[in-house]
Amino acid sequence: MANSILETTAVNPARATSLVPFLDLKAQFAQIREEVEHAAVGVLEKQQFILGPEVSQLESEIAEYIGCRYAIGCASGSDALLLALLSLELAAGDEIITTPFTFVATAGAISRIGARPVFVDIDPDTYNIDPNEVERAVTPRTKAILPVHLYGLPAAMRSIMQLAGKHRLPVIEDAAQALGSACDNRKAGNIGTVNCFSFFPSKNLGCAGDGGMVTTNDPELADRVRVLRVHGSRHKYHSEILGINSRLDALQAAILRVKLKHLEIWTEQRRSNAASYRELFREHGLDTRVLLPTETPEKRHVYNQFVIRVTDRDQLREHLAKQGIATEIYYPEPLHTQAAFAYLGYHPGDFPHSEVASKTVLALPIYPELSRQQQISVVHAIADFYSTH
Ligand SMILES: *Cc1c(COP(=O)(O)O)cnc(C)c1O
């Protein structure tokens, strides 16, 4: 996700002029320009850049927003995962059950601490980890379960938490794509033991660079994350544990505080765009050709991505690109077949639902500022493609 978004929003000039861009961060900035400028200048005037009041206020506001006790800012979503794993004192030899159909950082953090990612396949309806598969993968070496709320839809947390309780395992939610989503009226980041968010610019709450957050209701874990993010030091120049340097910049926190106030409105716009897509696909009789995202009443989907599933995906994508409609693929290759994870010994065919998904999913533009007319253009172009295929 990281690299592709840099290409779509800034680097690739062909995409920047498209009729329907994949994401339009300039349109969002235009709405909140004065507030953001004021907040950023405030930090520059104080010249306090590392941690400080903006960061602690954002931490309180995020904790309040998701309903949990503690939130701890850090340098990225990837670092949030690393800090969460370190806070649980997970280490070499430990097995952590996760999905192969996710961004590389999820399993990367597990490997980085020397633990072993144990992949289990997804539920093809939700693209999230299948709890029945999780149960089957538990061994005496299993030390945690790490579900991802892919595209902004929470994983099957009711089953996962039950299973975790039964086996006395901590749960780490990778909620990088899912701030504001909920399962059984509990917000993502307030369900697992210690949980992770990302403020990468393409996420539904994005900052002006990299940023992340760890959330938990456990005071000891919160304390450990706070110490771990400053080199394992509670007092300057005295390290009690081996930590890292991973803080959220005050400048990012100030910008995020402005944007957090708009998040609910933006989320409702994303949800309303999703409803429009459903209606338009139905009107065009495409709901049999195009598999739409699953929505069930016990979960709130925040549509960080609106992902359809289609045949002839790559040709459709090319057809849309020619008409100036940008799309993305999250993710074109599952993790178990990637070179970085070859040492785990998995093979193609091990996780068929993830492999099929990687060849058939297509993310359509869903950002809050997307207009009705743009959505009509997208659906017309898809209808046009299938009328000849
Ligand atoms: C974006 C993302 C991350 C990593 O976040 P960064 O802030 O880019 O480090 C981790 N997991 C998932 C599922 C993500 O989408």
Ligand as a Chemical Component Dictionary entry (heavy atoms), coordinates in Angstrom:
data_LIG
# 
_chem_comp.id                   LIG 
_chem_comp.type                 NON-POLYMER 
_chem_comp.pdbx_formal_charge   0 
_chem_comp.three_letter_code    LIG 
# 
loop_
_chem_comp_atom.comp_id 
_chem_comp_atom.atom_id 
_chem_comp_atom.alt_atom_id 
_chem_comp_atom.type_symbol 
_chem_comp_atom.charge 
_chem_comp_atom.model_Cartn_x 
_chem_comp_atom.model_Cartn_y 
_chem_comp_atom.model_Cartn_z 
_chem_comp_atom.pdbx_ordinal 
LIG C1 C1 C 0 -0.625 0.500  6.313 1  
LIG C2 C2 C 0 -0.613 -0.796 7.003 2  
LIG C3 C3 C 0 0.387  -1.147 7.926 3  
LIG C4 C4 C 0 1.637  -0.327 8.146 4  
LIG O1 O1 O 0 1.463  0.976  8.451 5  
LIG P1 P1 P 0 2.631  2.043  8.133 6  
LIG O2 O2 O 0 2.140  3.249  8.902 7  
LIG O3 O3 O 0 2.658  2.263  6.665 8  
LIG O4 O4 O 0 3.893  1.518  8.660 9  
LIG C5 C5 C 0 0.267  -2.337 8.603 10 
LIG N1 N1 N 0 -0.744 -3.179 8.372 11 
LIG C6 C6 C 0 -1.715 -2.898 7.484 12 
LIG C7 C7 C 0 -2.825 -3.865 7.287 13 
LIG C8 C8 C 0 -1.673 -1.701 6.754 14 
LIG O5 O5 O 0 -2.619 -1.442 5.856 15 
# 
loop_
_chem_comp_bond.comp_id 
_chem_comp_bond.atom_id_1 
_chem_comp_bond.atom_id_2 
_chem_comp_bond.value_order 
_chem_comp_bond.pdbx_ordinal 
LIG C1 C2 SING 1  
LIG C2 C3 SING 2  
LIG C2 C8 DOUB 3  
LIG C3 C4 SING 4  
LIG C3 C5 DOUB 5  
LIG C4 O1 SING 6  
LIG O1 P1 SING 7  
LIG P1 O2 DOUB 8  
LIG P1 O3 SING 9  
LIG P1 O4 SING 10 
LIG C5 N1 SING 11 
LIG N1 C6 DOUB 12 
LIG C6 C7 SING 13 
LIG C6 C8 SING 14 
LIG C8 O5 SING 15 
# 
